[in-house]
C-alpha cells in the first residue's frame, strides 16, 4: 500500500512538472499548431480504433452490438410465444 502511495505521489509530481512546463511554453506558430492538432487527431483515432476494433478487450463495439442485438432478438422471440 505504501509503494502505491509513493508511485501515485511521484506520478502527480510528474504531472505538475509537465503542466508548469506547458504553461511556461511560448505560443505555437500556425504551422506548429497544425502539426500538434494532427498529432492529437492521430492519437485520438488510434485510441478509438483500439476500443472499437475486434482486438480490444471487449472484442470491439461492433461485436458487442451484434451480441446485444442477438439477445434482443431472442427476447422478442420468447415474448412472441407467450
Secondary structure, 3 states (H helix, E strand, C coil): CHHHHHHHHHHHHHHHHHHHHHHHCCCCCHHHHHHHHHHHHHHHHHHHHHHHCCCCCCCCHHHHHHHHHHHHHHHHHHHHCC
